[in-house]
Amino acid sequence: MLKRFRLEEPESAAEVSELLGRFGDSAKIYAGGTELLLAMKEGLVQYERLINVKKLTGLSALAADNGAIKIGALCTHHQLETSALLQEKLPTLVKLEQNVANVRVRQAGSIGGNLCFAEPHADPGTLLIALGATMVAEKSSGKREIAAANFFVDAYETSLQADELLTEIRVPTPGANSRSAYLKFGYLERPSVGVAVALTLNSGTVNDVKIAVGCAGPAPKRVAEAEALLNGKSTAEAVSLLPQAGAIAGRAADAISDLHGAQDYKEHIVGVLLKRAFNSMVG
Ligand SMILES: Cc1cc2nc3c(=O)[nH]c(=O)nc-3n(C[C@H](O)[C@H](O)[C@H](O)COP(=O)(O)OP(=O)(O)OC[C@H]3O[C@@H](n4cnc5c(N)ncnc54)[C@H](O)[C@@H]3O)c2cc1C
């Protein structure tokens, strides 16, 4: 059962930060509540105060801005899966969002809540790492940018400071020769393994390869060693190296044995998804 709590209704990021600083561990940001209220109802976490951020203007904005797509942290999954701008500029993110959770969770749940909760079996973080996204964190004293690859620290842990909130995600607008893919596999409610690949394809050569793996281990991460193996290669050469790249990515995933599958099984699936994702872009 949900225990009693106080609801704070700040109207600016600075106010949110001030409340987080003042009340410390006894307060938590509340966005869509799809993770937070569930965890509180089940008694896994308890907070005396919830800081409702839904009144903050601008946090639901979604716009093209100076070579990037700005996604407000409060944008719901539904907003992202139905956005014409994203369909034009980042169709891979739209497809990912269409397959997050269920209709009810996508209506209420925000992208910011997904990223900040850092539940290991989540989709968007993996793709955002491969797309070279940046997270914008704010507190009373100002803003800072965190590369998506440095945002996730461990299961349920991000690099946000205790008095910071996530306000925006900035994704560089992909160029004309850019391609990206995100594939996941799972048979439970949430994904067991996710792999994202982004690259540019110029005259049969692959460049700017970015590979990220998620869900298999505690946190999504970039796999620089596999990227280096494929970068600058002809598509035929890169395709022949995919088993090697897949094995590297599988090991890098920090896969753990759990209800979703055994460690070696997940490592194998990483390789399978990497191969399929790559082939879908260069085939
Ligand atoms: C049944 C179910 C199935 C799901 N399946 C999937 C799936 O297949 N793939 C997937 O990716 N996800 C899945 N999810 C996760 C879902 O995407 C998240 O529940 C949702 O996005 C969380 O957003 P929220 O706004 O409800 O966050 P809340 O529950 O409000 O908050 C979650 C956490 O993030 C913190 N927080 C929220 N916003 C901010 C902010 N701006 N700055 C700092 N901290 C913040 C809160 O303090 C809290 O700790 C599933 C969830 C459920 C319940």
PDBQT file of the ligand as one rigid body, heavy atoms in Angstrom, charges set to zero:
ROOT
HETATM    1  C1  LIG A 301       4.933  -2.773 -16.850  1.00  0.00    +0.000 C 
HETATM    2  C2  LIG A 301       6.114  -1.964 -17.314  1.00  0.00    +0.000 A 
HETATM    3  C3  LIG A 301       6.779  -2.364 -18.472  1.00  0.00    +0.000 A 
HETATM    4  C4  LIG A 301       7.894  -1.623 -18.926  1.00  0.00    +0.000 A 
HETATM    5  N1  LIG A 301       8.542  -2.011 -20.072  1.00  0.00    +0.000 NA
HETATM    6  C5  LIG A 301       9.577  -1.273 -20.534  1.00  0.00    +0.000 A 
HETATM    7  C6  LIG A 301      10.247  -1.631 -21.746  1.00  0.00    +0.000 A 
HETATM    8  O1  LIG A 301       9.918  -2.601 -22.425  1.00  0.00    +0.000 OA
HETATM    9  N2  LIG A 301      11.295  -0.854 -22.140  1.00  0.00    +0.000 N 
HETATM   10  C7  LIG A 301      11.688   0.258 -21.443  1.00  0.00    +0.000 A 
HETATM   11  O2  LIG A 301      12.617   0.937 -21.859  1.00  0.00    +0.000 OA
HETATM   12  N3  LIG A 301      11.055   0.615 -20.304  1.00  0.00    +0.000 NA
HETATM   13  C8  LIG A 301      10.026  -0.109 -19.838  1.00  0.00    +0.000 A 
HETATM   14  N4  LIG A 301       9.374   0.280 -18.690  1.00  0.00    +0.000 N 
HETATM   15  C9  LIG A 301       9.865   1.462 -17.989  1.00  0.00    +0.000 C 
HETATM   16  C10 LIG A 301       9.103   2.746 -18.388  1.00  0.00    +0.000 C 
HETATM   17  O3  LIG A 301       9.661   3.214 -19.586  1.00  0.00    +0.000 OA
HETATM   18  C11 LIG A 301       9.267   3.722 -17.262  1.00  0.00    +0.000 C 
HETATM   19  O4  LIG A 301       8.420   3.227 -16.248  1.00  0.00    +0.000 OA
HETATM   20  C12 LIG A 301       8.912   5.175 -17.514  1.00  0.00    +0.000 C 
HETATM   21  O5  LIG A 301       9.546   5.732 -18.623  1.00  0.00    +0.000 OA
HETATM   22  C13 LIG A 301       9.319   5.977 -16.285  1.00  0.00    +0.000 C 
HETATM   23  O6  LIG A 301       8.937   7.316 -16.464  1.00  0.00    +0.000 OA
HETATM   24  P1  LIG A 301       8.083   8.086 -15.353  1.00  0.00    +0.000 P 
HETATM   25  O7  LIG A 301       7.868   9.453 -15.885  1.00  0.00    +0.000 OA
HETATM   26  O8  LIG A 301       6.838   7.317 -15.009  1.00  0.00    +0.000 OA
HETATM   27  O9  LIG A 301       9.093   8.058 -14.154  1.00  0.00    +0.000 OA
HETATM   28  P2  LIG A 301       8.795   8.128 -12.574  1.00  0.00    +0.000 P 
HETATM   29  O10 LIG A 301       8.250   6.826 -12.118  1.00  0.00    +0.000 OA
HETATM   30  O11 LIG A 301       8.025   9.353 -12.235  1.00  0.00    +0.000 OA
HETATM   31  O12 LIG A 301      10.291   8.305 -12.045  1.00  0.00    +0.000 OA
HETATM   32  C14 LIG A 301      11.226   7.257 -12.178  1.00  0.00    +0.000 C 
HETATM   33  C15 LIG A 301      12.525   7.671 -11.469  1.00  0.00    +0.000 C 
HETATM   34  O13 LIG A 301      13.181   8.685 -12.208  1.00  0.00    +0.000 OA
HETATM   35  C16 LIG A 301      13.355   9.877 -11.402  1.00  0.00    +0.000 C 
HETATM   36  N5  LIG A 301      13.105  11.009 -12.308  1.00  0.00    +0.000 N 
HETATM   37  C17 LIG A 301      12.029  11.166 -13.121  1.00  0.00    +0.000 A 
HETATM   38  N6  LIG A 301      12.182  12.259 -13.886  1.00  0.00    +0.000 NA
HETATM   39  C18 LIG A 301      13.392  12.809 -13.532  1.00  0.00    +0.000 A 
HETATM   40  C19 LIG A 301      14.127  13.958 -13.969  1.00  0.00    +0.000 A 
HETATM   41  N7  LIG A 301      13.654  14.758 -14.926  1.00  0.00    +0.000 N 
HETATM   42  N8  LIG A 301      15.315  14.214 -13.393  1.00  0.00    +0.000 NA
HETATM   43  C20 LIG A 301      15.817  13.405 -12.412  1.00  0.00    +0.000 A 
HETATM   44  N9  LIG A 301      15.165  12.298 -11.968  1.00  0.00    +0.000 NA
HETATM   45  C21 LIG A 301      13.973  12.014 -12.517  1.00  0.00    +0.000 A 
HETATM   46  C22 LIG A 301      12.342   9.734 -10.269  1.00  0.00    +0.000 C 
HETATM   47  O14 LIG A 301      12.768  10.426  -9.111  1.00  0.00    +0.000 OA
HETATM   48  C23 LIG A 301      12.318   8.229 -10.071  1.00  0.00    +0.000 C 
HETATM   49  O15 LIG A 301      13.391   7.809  -9.269  1.00  0.00    +0.000 OA
HETATM   50  C24 LIG A 301       8.292  -0.451 -18.216  1.00  0.00    +0.000 A 
HETATM   51  C25 LIG A 301       7.608  -0.060 -17.060  1.00  0.00    +0.000 A 
HETATM   52  C26 LIG A 301       6.518  -0.798 -16.611  1.00  0.00    +0.000 A 
HETATM   53  C27 LIG A 301       5.789  -0.333 -15.374  1.00  0.00    +0.000 C 
ENDROOT
TORSDOF 0
